[in-house]
Amino acid sequence: MTLRRIIRILAILLVLLLIAAGGWYLLRFDRQDNARMRELYTQVEPLQREREALAVQRKQLDSDYALMMRDPASVQILFRELDAKLFSDVYPVMRDHGTVGVVGLSIAQYPGRHHQISPEQYQHLIKDGWGNCYVYEKGYSLNSWLVQMEAFLDRDGLTRPTAIYFPDNTYSETMLDILREHGVTTVVLPGETGRAVSVTDPLGEFWYTVAMPWNYTGVNADMELLSRTDGANLTYTMSFSNLWDAFDKEAFTAVLDSWADMLEKEEIGVVQNGGLYAETESTEELLEKPLIRPCTYEKAKEMHVQLQSSENAQAAELLEKQQELDAQIAALDEQIRELYDQWQIGS
């Protein structure tokens, strides 16, 4: 065997030895690297899961706050006439639908008069959650008219209203001093088609809202707008002499049936005491849901005032919780980043 051949064989063997050594080194490095990666994952994975849970809480917090601050629209059905049918025909239907009305009081329309509800029936309605409202009559001086109405109510032991409805072209801002003296804080004025839904400040001395005749043109569109406008209000006025005979019990019931999905019910999605009372609906579904509350003027104003009064406090509480969650998320991000940095340095 020649020297050249021997040298060639040795060179080949050397190359094979180097390849084997390199493979062993790479295999050893790969095993070490995999072990370190598994160790990194073991440390990072619980931190990431905790971070994801906090991120979900952070997102839910905003939704819960939006739902908590939702101000349901309110609607009143004001009966300007106290026909006996109000108690015999209308009241049972409204009671079965979970709605209440407002009894309109005037000199001509007063409990106990001929063909009208009795004082006992009136008291029954009030005890069952119904409200009352003055209905101003043209031709009287407002002050003397209110004095006479108060005398009737005091004589019969009936609660004085804190709301008054003015028919067309009977209201003037010059009346505010008189209303103030008689404890009236809600002023109901006739609205206009297309502008029937009102949103006014209930924190002011006087709360203004609008009224439209029952089943007027455009009522369906306004009802939909009302149910989707936080803090909005609308009054429907109903007069038996020109309406009830044509708009009978069946039709009236059908209208209340159509409201069913929009009516706020305490057991299906109202936020109370900071907690969600909704077993089947998500927060997102509740936020998208049309919502109205048939109630008295006093209840509507109280509801709106309480929400507006608590808004700043609730916003401060929300900000505090947001900052707390953001800080926890940022701390976890820093821990995760430090673990990856250590892995890179070690490699």
URSUL-V566346 format. One record per residue. N is the residue number from 1. NEAR is the number of other ideal C-beta (glycine too) atoms within 12 Angstrom. Layout:
n | near
N | NEAR
N | NEAR
This chain:
n | near
1 | 9
2 | 8
3 | 9
4 | 10
5 | 11
6 | 12
7 | 13
8 | 14
9 | 15
10 | 15
11 | 14
12 | 14
13 | 14
14 | 14
15 | 14
16 | 14
17 | 14
18 | 14
19 | 14
20 | 14
21 | 14
22 | 14
23 | 14
24 | 14
25 | 14
26 | 14
27 | 14
28 | 14
29 | 15
30 | 15
31 | 14
32 | 16
33 | 18
34 | 14
35 | 16
36 | 22
37 | 21
38 | 15
39 | 17
40 | 24
41 | 19
42 | 14
43 | 19
44 | 25
45 | 17
46 | 16
47 | 26
48 | 23
49 | 15
50 | 21
51 | 26
52 | 18
53 | 18
54 | 26
55 | 21
56 | 16
57 | 21
58 | 25
59 | 19
60 | 23
61 | 28
62 | 23
63 | 25
64 | 28
65 | 29
66 | 24
67 | 34
68 | 32
69 | 28
70 | 35
71 | 33
72 | 37
73 | 37
74 | 47
75 | 47
76 | 45
77 | 42
78 | 47
79 | 46
80 | 40
81 | 31
82 | 41
83 | 30
84 | 23
85 | 28
86 | 37
87 | 31
88 | 19
89 | 24
90 | 39
91 | 32
92 | 21
93 | 28
94 | 32
95 | 21
96 | 15
97 | 25
98 | 23
99 | 37
100 | 35
101 | 42
102 | 47
103 | 47
104 | 47
105 | 45
106 | 35
107 | 25
108 | 24
109 | 34
110 | 31
111 | 36
112 | 21
113 | 21
114 | 13
115 | 20
116 | 29
117 | 36
118 | 21
119 | 24
120 | 16
121 | 25
122 | 37
123 | 22
124 | 21
125 | 34
126 | 30
127 | 14
128 | 21
129 | 23
130 | 39
131 | 40
132 | 40
133 | 42
134 | 46
135 | 37
136 | 42
137 | 26
138 | 17
139 | 13
140 | 23
141 | 15
142 | 30
143 | 20
144 | 17
145 | 30
146 | 31
147 | 19
148 | 24
149 | 35
150 | 24
151 | 17
152 | 27
153 | 29
154 | 13
155 | 15
156 | 21
157 | 14
158 | 25
159 | 26
160 | 28
161 | 37
162 | 28
163 | 42
164 | 44
165 | 43
166 | 38
167 | 25
168 | 16
169 | 10
170 | 23
171 | 26
172 | 15
173 | 14
174 | 10
175 | 26
176 | 20
177 | 15
178 | 26
179 | 32
180 | 19
181 | 15
182 | 28
183 | 22
184 | 37
185 | 31
186 | 43
187 | 40
188 | 45
189 | 34
190 | 30
191 | 30
192 | 18
193 | 16
194 | 15
195 | 18
196 | 35
197 | 35
198 | 35
199 | 26
200 | 27
201 | 18
202 | 32
203 | 19
204 | 16
205 | 18
206 | 29
207 | 34
208 | 32
209 | 45
210 | 36
211 | 43
212 | 37
213 | 29
214 | 35
215 | 25
216 | 26
217 | 14
218 | 21
219 | 27
220 | 17
221 | 19
222 | 35
223 | 32
224 | 23
225 | 26
226 | 38
227 | 33
228 | 24
229 | 26
230 | 28
231 | 34
232 | 35
233 | 48
234 | 44
235 | 48
236 | 44
237 | 38
238 | 37
239 | 29
240 | 30
241 | 19
242 | 16
243 | 25
244 | 27
245 | 15
246 | 15
247 | 26
248 | 17
249 | 21
250 | 14
251 | 18
252 | 35
253 | 22
254 | 16
255 | 29
256 | 32
257 | 18
258 | 21
259 | 32
260 | 21
261 | 20
262 | 32
263 | 32
264 | 34
265 | 24
266 | 14
267 | 14
268 | 22
269 | 32
270 | 27
271 | 29
272 | 15
273 | 9
274 | 19
275 | 13
276 | 28
277 | 21
278 | 24
279 | 10
280 | 12
281 | 21
282 | 17
283 | 25
284 | 18
285 | 17
286 | 28
287 | 25
288 | 18
289 | 26
290 | 29
291 | 36
292 | 42
293 | 37
294 | 42
295 | 33
296 | 37
297 | 43
298 | 31
299 | 28
300 | 42
301 | 36
302 | 23
303 | 31
304 | 36
305 | 24
306 | 22
307 | 28
308 | 25
309 | 18
310 | 23
311 | 23
312 | 13
313 | 18
314 | 25
315 | 19
316 | 14
317 | 20
318 | 27
319 | 17
320 | 16
321 | 23
322 | 23
323 | 16
324 | 18
325 | 26
326 | 20
327 | 16
328 | 22
329 | 26
330 | 18
331 | 18
332 | 25
333 | 22
334 | 16
335 | 21
336 | 26
337 | 18
338 | 18
339 | 26
340 | 22
341 | 15
342 | 17
343 | 21
344 | 14
345 | 10
346 | 15
347 | 14
